[in-house]
Amino acid sequence: MLKIFKALKEQERYLVTILLVVFLFGLAGISKQFYYFATSSTPDEGGTFREAMLGRVSSLNPLFAQGNSVDQDLTSLIFSGLTKYDPETKEVAGDLAYKWDISNDGLSYTFYLRDELYWHDGEILDADDIIFTYTTIQNPLFEGRIKTLFSDITLEKLDQKSIKFTLKKENAFFPGLLSLGLLPEHLLKNTAPESLRTAGFKSHPIGCGPFIFVSMSSNSAFDRVELDAFSKYHGQQSFLKKVVIFAYEEYAQLLGDADSFDGVRDLKEEDLSKMGDDYNIRALKLPRYEAAIFNLDNKILSQQKVREALSISLDQEAVLKQIGNGELVNAPLTILEGYENVYDLSKAATLLDEAGYKLGEGQSFRQDADGNKLELNLVTLASEGKSGLAESLQSEWNKLGVVINIVALDAGTLNLDYIANRNYDILLIGQNLGSDIDLYSFWHSSQAKNGQNLAQLKSIDVDLLIEKIRKTHNFATQLELTRKLADAILADYPAVFLYTPYYNYAISKNIKSPLIPENISVPSDRYALISDWYVKEKRVWK
């Protein structure tokens, strides 16, 4: 063939060369078309997902993550519980446990662990870790907000793969409580329960969830937390090999850097357009509300007329306009409809007059007969969002002649020194109601001292309704009873329920299959299907 080619004239060789090149390119094109016809694209392992959010890291120990959405997001990726909320079915599903049995009387639950469960350090996870986690919470010296949720429960290890929980009172919502991330006994068994909050584990956690904690660094602008995919995770392995979270102190800085991330949480409505066409925007509505909670043990606020006056003197629509996007809520459960804001400044003034707090001539504030000002401390988290809301409430209540002092605190101080000790007159806080309609932890009198009944409401009617709902397994009946419960709570004016915020979430179009369930109970549920997210692709033969 080479001899024949050399025997050709120069023009003939040139023409043959061109024809050969054309033939080869054509063959390559046909081969490529055949390859794409005979193969399909599929996700491949690898890649990094980088996300920014507003807030700072406080504790990566799951027992202390409540109340801080940054901590909740991170611990949901690092830790796993016996159960989990499935946003697609809206039901509680197994996680570390693959099934559970319920006794005929509804008081005993036996959970069965999956095979081959591992901690991130390679140690085996078994029933001892479950016993350790929940008996730690039950220890009198434990200082977490979740303590009272498990106080009336006894645990029994049946074998290394099964654990029996026995309740004193029936609770149809009990399996959902066990979504709490577990602690490794082999690492923490010698740590005193009262020291867990400050122990080094909070910044160097070892969990059993889909991602391993690698490192955390901080500066004045943000905390940076790096996670790697866990190869021995009991669930679906993540295609993503790394997740890096940036938790920003200031919103302006977050917004300025937003387009350098794959995901951005906490965007304000007016800033969504700034993300451009490279992002998909999701508005996530959660079973959560912002509320101003009155401490009923406070001398002034123990008077119902004062609480009612403060409640009806708030123009909630005006407050919402000042702070941004969200939806008004006027009941202790966000799914309840038909409850409206009552705004009556004149009636509020009359109620305070009747309670003995009157405006003196030429005065801007009210005082009692002894000349004591009607003055209250409004305690909240020191964050941009909370500060603006606190100032709005302060302005509204000032119109009524009530002096409001805003006390803004970091998360650790707020939880440990103020919430734990009930050291506030009014507490401005967000409360997430979770995946069910159980209001026990928020309003039952047993939760007033150490639980999340932050108003310290003690009502026999409320307690009986909560307990009746817990014994009811039919959702329609539960909902009917919950409306009666809401009426009973609202009759005491223990709080002003303000609004449900929208969580605007931007995710880059470079992230493939970014499935985010429609029905999420907490912001971290957006990660429920993160194992399906991917960056890289490969082709496989059909």
C-alpha positions in Angstrom: 0.0 0.0 0.0 2.9 2.3 0.8 4.6 1.5 -2.5 1.4 2.3 -4.4 1.1 5.6 -2.5 4.7 6.6 -3.3 4.1 5.7 -7.0 1.3 8.3 -7.2 1.9 11.8 -8.5 2.2 14.6 -6.0 -1.3 15.9 -6.8 -2.7 12.4 -6.6 -1.0 11.8 -3.2 -2.5 15.1 -1.9 -6.0 14.1 -3.1 -5.7 10.6 -1.5 -4.5 12.2 1.7 -7.5 14.5 1.8 -9.9 11.6 1.1 -8.3 9.5 3.8 -8.6 12.3 6.4 -12.2 12.8 5.4 -12.8 9.1 5.7 -11.2 8.9 9.2 -13.2 11.9 10.4 -16.4 10.4 9.1 -15.5 7.0 10.7 -14.9 8.9 14.0 -18.2 10.6 13.7 -20.0 7.4 13.0 -18.2 5.7 15.9 -19.1 8.6 18.2 -22.7 8.5 17.2 -22.7 4.7 17.7 -21.1 5.1 21.1 -23.7 7.6 22.3 -26.4 5.4 20.8 -25.1 2.3 22.6 -24.3 4.0 25.9 -26.1 6.1 28.4 -25.0 8.8 30.8 -25.0 8.0 34.5 -23.8 9.7 37.7 -20.2 9.2 38.6 -18.4 9.5 42.0 -16.5 12.6 42.7 -16.8 16.3 43.0 -17.4 18.8 45.8 -20.5 20.6 46.9 -19.9 24.0 48.5 -22.7 25.8 50.3 -23.1 29.1 52.2 -25.5 29.9 54.9 -26.2 32.6 57.5 -25.1 31.9 61.1 -22.2 30.5 63.0 -21.3 27.0 64.3 -22.0 26.6 67.9 -22.0 22.8 68.6 -21.6 19.8 66.3 -22.9 17.5 69.1 -26.4 16.5 68.0 -27.7 16.7 71.6 -27.1 20.4 71.6 -27.9 21.4 68.0 -31.5 22.4 68.6 -32.1 26.1 68.1 -29.2 26.7 65.7 -30.0 25.9 62.1 -26.3 25.8 61.1 -25.6 23.1 63.7 -28.7 21.2 62.7 -27.6 21.2 59.0 -24.2 19.9 59.8 -25.2 17.3 62.4 -27.8 16.0 60.0 -24.9 15.1 57.6 -22.6 13.8 60.2 -24.9 11.8 62.4 -27.8 9.3 62.1 -30.6 8.2 64.4 -32.7 5.1 64.8 -35.4 6.7 62.6 -35.7 9.6 60.2 -38.4 11.6 58.7 -39.2 10.7 55.1 -40.3 13.9 53.3 -41.6 12.0 50.3 -44.0 9.8 52.3 -44.4 12.4 55.2 -43.9 9.5 57.6 -41.3 8.3 60.0 -39.0 5.7 58.4 -36.2 3.5 59.7 -32.6 4.7 59.6 -30.1 2.8 61.8 -33.1 0.6 62.7 -34.7 -1.2 59.8 -37.9 -2.0 61.7 -39.7 -1.8 65.1 -42.5 -3.6 66.9 -45.1 -1.9 69.1 -46.7 -3.8 72.0 -50.5 -4.2 72.2 -50.8 -1.6 74.9 -48.8 1.0 72.9 -46.2 1.4 75.7 -43.3 -0.7 74.4 -41.3 -0.3 71.2 -38.6 -2.7 70.2 -36.1 -1.5 67.6 -33.9 -3.8 65.4 -30.6 -2.5 64.1 -29.3 -3.0 60.6 -26.2 -5.2 60.0 -22.8 -3.7 59.6 -23.2 -0.3 61.2 -20.0 1.7 61.7 -18.8 4.9 63.3 -16.7 7.2 61.3 -13.5 6.0 63.1 -14.3 2.4 62.0 -15.7 1.1 65.3 -18.8 -1.0 65.2 -22.1 0.7 66.2 -24.4 -1.5 68.3 -27.1 -1.4 71.0 -24.7 -0.2 73.6 -24.4 3.2 71.8 -28.2 3.6 71.8 -28.4 2.8 75.5 -25.5 5.2 76.2 -27.0 8.1 74.2 -30.4 8.0 75.8 -29.3 7.2 79.4 -26.9 10.2 79.1 -29.8 12.4 78.2 -31.7 11.0 81.2 -28.8 11.7 83.6 -29.8 14.4 86.1 -26.6 16.3 85.3 -27.3 16.5 81.6 -28.0 20.1 80.6 -29.6 19.8 77.1 -33.0 21.2 76.0 -34.1 17.8 75.0 -33.7 16.3 78.4 -37.4 16.0 79.4 -38.4 14.4 76.2 -36.9 11.1 77.3 -37.3 11.4 81.1 -40.1 8.9 81.5 -38.7 6.2 79.3 -36.8 3.0 80.3 -34.4 1.2 78.0 -33.5 -2.5 77.8 -30.8 -4.0 75.7 -32.2 -7.3 74.4 -29.0 -8.1 72.4 -26.4 -6.2 70.4 -28.9 -5.6 67.6 -32.2 -4.9 69.5 -33.3 -2.4 72.1 -36.7 -2.1 73.9 -38.1 1.3 75.0 -40.9 1.3 77.5 -43.0 4.4 78.0 -45.0 5.4 81.1 -47.7 7.0 78.9 -48.8 6.1 75.4 -47.3 8.3 72.6 -48.2 7.7 69.0 -45.4 10.1 68.0 -42.6 8.3 69.8 -40.7 6.8 66.9 -40.2 10.3 65.4 -38.3 11.4 68.6 -35.7 8.7 67.9 -34.4 10.6 64.8 -31.9 12.2 67.2 -28.3 11.7 66.2 -26.5 9.0 68.3 -23.3 9.4 70.3 -20.4 6.9 70.3 -20.1 5.3 73.7 -16.4 4.2 73.1 -15.4 7.9 72.8 -17.6 9.6 75.3 -18.3 7.1 78.1 -15.7 8.8 80.4 -17.1 12.3 79.7 -19.4 13.6 82.5 -22.9 14.5 81.2 -22.6 18.0 82.5 -19.4 18.5 80.5 -20.8 17.2 77.1 -21.9 20.7 76.1 -18.3 22.1 76.2 -16.4 18.9 75.5 -14.0 18.8 72.5 -16.4 16.5 70.7 -18.6 19.5 69.8 -15.9 20.7 67.4 -14.4 17.4 66.4 -17.4 15.0 66.1 -17.4 11.4 65.2 -20.7 10.3 63.8 -22.3 7.5 61.7 -24.0 9.6 59.0 -23.3 9.9 55.3 -20.4 12.4 55.7 -17.3 12.4 57.9 -16.1 15.5 59.7 -12.7 16.5 58.4 -11.9 20.0 59.7 -13.3 23.3 60.8 -11.6 26.7 60.6 -12.9 30.1 61.6 -12.3 33.8 60.9 -14.2 37.0 61.6 -16.4 36.5 58.5 -17.3 32.8 58.5 -16.8 29.3 59.8 -15.7 26.7 57.3 -16.5 23.1 57.8 -15.2 20.3 55.5 -16.8 16.9 55.3 -15.9 13.8 53.3 -18.3 11.0 52.1 -18.3 8.0 54.4 -17.5 4.8 52.5 -19.1 2.5 55.1 -22.4 4.5 55.4 -25.3 2.2 55.9 -27.5 4.0 53.4 -27.1 4.9 49.8 -23.5 6.1 49.1 -23.1 9.7 48.0 -21.8 10.4 44.5 -20.4 13.7 46.0 -17.1 13.0 47.6 -16.9 16.2 49.6 -19.2 18.8 51.2 -17.9 22.2 52.4 -20.1 24.5 54.5 -19.4 28.2 55.0 -21.4 29.7 57.8 -21.4 33.6 57.6 -21.6 36.1 60.4 -23.1 38.9 58.2 -25.6 38.7 55.5 -23.9 41.3 53.3 -20.8 39.2 53.2 -22.7 36.1 52.4 -24.5 37.8 49.5 -21.3 39.3 48.2 -19.7 35.8 47.9 -22.9 34.0 46.9 -22.1 33.3 43.3 -19.0 31.4 44.2 -21.0 28.6 45.9 -23.0 25.7 44.6 -25.7 26.3 47.2 -26.8 29.3 49.2 -29.3 29.3 52.0 -31.1 32.2 53.8 -31.3 34.5 50.8 -33.7 37.5 51.1 -36.5 37.7 48.6 -35.2 40.9 47.1 -31.8 39.3 46.4 -32.9 36.2 44.5 -32.6 37.9 41.1 -28.9 38.6 41.9 -28.1 34.9 41.6 -28.5 34.9 37.8 -29.5 32.2 35.4 -26.9 29.7 36.8 -29.0 28.8 39.8 -32.4 27.2 40.5 -34.3 28.9 43.4 -36.4 27.0 45.8 -38.7 28.7 48.5 -38.9 26.2 51.4 -41.8 26.5 53.7 -41.3 24.8 57.0 -43.5 23.9 60.1 -41.8 26.7 62.0 -42.7 30.0 63.4 -41.1 33.0 65.0 -42.7 33.9 68.3 -42.4 36.4 71.2 -42.8 34.1 74.2 -43.9 35.5 77.5 -42.4 34.2 80.7 -45.5 33.5 82.8 -43.4 33.3 86.0 -42.5 37.0 85.6 -44.4 39.2 88.0 -45.7 41.6 85.3 -46.4 39.0 82.7 -48.2 36.7 85.1 -51.1 39.0 84.6 -53.2 37.8 81.7 -54.4 41.3 80.9 -50.9 42.5 80.3 -50.2 39.5 78.1 -53.4 40.1 76.1 -52.5 43.8 75.8 -49.1 43.0 74.4 -50.5 40.4 72.0 -53.2 42.6 70.5 -51.0 45.7 70.3 -48.8 44.2 67.6 -49.6 45.0 64.0 -48.2 41.7 62.7 -48.6 42.7 59.0 -46.5 45.8 59.5 -43.9 43.8 61.4 -43.7 41.2 58.6 -43.3 43.9 55.9 -40.3 45.3 57.8 -38.5 42.0 58.0 -39.1 40.4 54.7 -40.6 37.3 53.3 -42.8 34.9 55.2 -46.4 34.1 56.0 -48.4 35.3 59.0 -49.2 32.7 61.6 -51.5 33.2 64.6 -51.7 29.7 66.2 -49.2 27.4 67.9 -49.3 25.0 64.9 -48.6 26.3 61.4 -51.0 23.9 59.5 -54.0 25.3 61.4 -56.0 27.8 59.4 -58.7 30.3 60.4 -56.7 32.1 63.1 -56.3 35.9 62.5 -54.2 38.6 64.0 -56.3 40.8 66.4 -54.9 44.3 66.3 -56.6 46.7 68.7 -54.3 49.4 70.2 -57.2 51.1 72.0 -58.3 47.9 73.8 -54.7 47.1 74.6 -54.4 50.5 76.4 -57.6 49.9 78.3 -56.3 46.4 79.4 -53.1 47.9 80.8 -55.0 50.6 82.6 -57.1 47.9 84.2 -54.0 46.0 85.2 -52.7 49.2 87.0 -50.2 50.4 84.4 -51.1 53.9 83.4 -49.6 56.7 81.4 -48.9 59.8 83.5 -49.5 63.2 82.0 -46.7 64.1 79.6 -45.1 60.7 79.9 -44.3 58.2 77.1 -44.1 55.2 79.4 -46.6 53.5 81.7 -46.0 52.9 85.4 -47.9 51.3 88.3 -49.3 53.0 91.4 -45.8 52.9 93.1 -44.1 54.6 90.2 -42.5 51.5 88.7 -42.1 51.6 84.9 -43.8 49.0 82.8 -40.4 47.7 81.6 -39.5 44.3 80.1 -36.4 42.7 78.7 -36.7 41.1 75.3 -34.1 38.4 74.9 -33.0 37.0 71.6 -30.2 35.7 69.4 -27.6 38.2 68.2 -28.2 37.8 64.5 -29.1 40.2 61.7 -32.6 38.6 61.3 -33.5 38.5 64.9 -32.2 42.0 65.6 -34.4 43.6 63.0 -37.5 41.7 64.3 -36.7 42.6 67.9 -36.5 46.3 67.0 -39.8 46.1 65.2 -41.5 44.6 68.3 -39.8 47.2 70.5 -41.2 50.0 68.3 -44.7 48.6 68.3 -44.8 48.1 72.1 -43.3 51.5 72.7 -46.5 53.0 71.1 -48.4 51.4 73.9 -46.1 53.0 76.6 -44.2 49.8 77.3 -40.4 50.1 77.8 -38.6 47.3 76.0 -34.9 46.6 76.5 -33.4 44.3 73.8 -30.8 41.8 75.0 -29.1 40.2 72.1 -26.8 37.2 72.9 -24.7 34.6 71.2 -26.2 31.1 70.8 -24.2 29.5 73.7 -24.9 32.3 76.2 -28.6 32.4 75.2 -29.1 28.7 75.6 -27.0 28.1 78.7 -27.5 31.2 80.8 -30.9 32.5 79.7 -33.1 29.8 78.2 -31.9 27.0 80.6 -32.4 29.3 83.6 -35.6 30.9 82.2 -33.8 34.3 82.6 -36.0 36.4 80.4 -39.2 38.4 80.4 -40.0 38.0 76.7 -38.0 35.5 74.6 -37.9 36.1 70.8 -37.2 32.8 69.2 -37.9 30.5 66.3 -39.4 27.2 67.1 -39.5 24.3 64.7 -42.5 22.0 65.2 -41.0 19.0 63.4 -42.7 16.4 61.2 -45.8 15.7 63.3 -48.4 17.7 65.2 -47.3 16.7 68.7 -47.1 19.9 70.8 -46.1 18.1 74.0 -42.5 19.4 74.2 -43.6 23.0 73.6 -46.8 23.3 75.8 -47.1 20.4 78.3 -46.6 21.6 81.9 -44.0 18.8 82.5 -41.8 20.7 80.0 -42.0 24.0 81.8 -38.9 23.7 83.9 -36.3 22.0 81.7 -38.0 21.5 78.4 -39.1 23.7 75.5 -42.3 25.0 77.2 -40.5 28.3 77.3 -43.6 30.3 78.4 -43.8 28.0 81.5 -47.5 27.5 80.8 -49.2 25.2 83.3 -52.7 24.3 82.2 -54.7 21.2 83.1 -56.9 21.7 80.0 -53.8 21.9 77.7 -52.1 18.9 79.3 -55.2 16.7 79.0 -55.7 17.6 75.3 -52.0 16.9 74.5 -52.1 13.5 76.3 -55.3 12.6 74.4 -53.8 13.5 71.1 -50.8 11.3 71.9 -53.1 8.3 72.4 -54.9 8.9 69.1 -53.5 7.2 65.9 -56.0 8.6 63.4 -54.7 11.8 61.8 -58.1 13.4 61.2 -59.0 13.0 64.8 -55.6 14.2 65.9 -56.1 17.4 63.9 -59.6 18.0 65.3 -58.3 17.7 68.8 -55.3 19.9 68.0 -57.6 22.8 67.0 -59.2 22.5 70.5 -55.7 22.5 71.9 -54.7 25.6 70.0 -57.8 27.4 71.3 -56.9 26.4 74.9 -53.3 27.7 74.5 -54.4 31.0 72.9 -56.9 31.6 75.6 -54.0 32.1 78.0 -52.0 34.5 75.7 -48.6 32.8 76.5 -47.0 34.1 73.3 -47.4 36.1 70.2 -47.1 33.8 67.1 -45.7 36.1 64.5 -45.0 34.5 61.1 -43.6 31.4 59.3 -40.4 32.4 57.4 -39.6 31.2 53.9 -36.2 29.7 53.4 -35.0 30.7 50.0 -32.5 28.3 48.7 -30.4 28.7 45.6 -28.7 25.7 44.1 -26.3 25.7 41.1 -27.4 24.1 37.8 -23.9 22.4 37.9 -25.3 20.1 40.6 -27.2 17.4 38.8 -30.3 15.8 40.2 -30.6 18.3 43.0 -33.8 16.7 44.4 -35.2 18.6 47.3 -38.4 17.2 48.8 -41.5 19.5 48.8 -42.5 18.5 52.4 -39.6 19.2 54.7 -39.9 19.6 58.4 -36.5 21.3 59.1 -34.1 23.1 56.8 -31.7 20.2 57.0 -34.3 17.9 55.3 -33.2 19.5 52.0 -30.3 17.0 52.3 -32.7 14.0 52.6 -31.8 13.0 49.0 -28.3 14.4 48.8 -26.9 10.9 48.0 -28.5 11.4 44.6 -26.8 14.7 43.9 -23.8 14.6 41.6 -21.3 16.6 39.6 -19.5 14.1 37.5 -20.9 11.8 34.8 -19.8 8.7 33.0 -21.2 6.6 30.1 -22.0 3.0 30.4 -23.1 0.4 27.8 -26.8 -0.1 27.5 
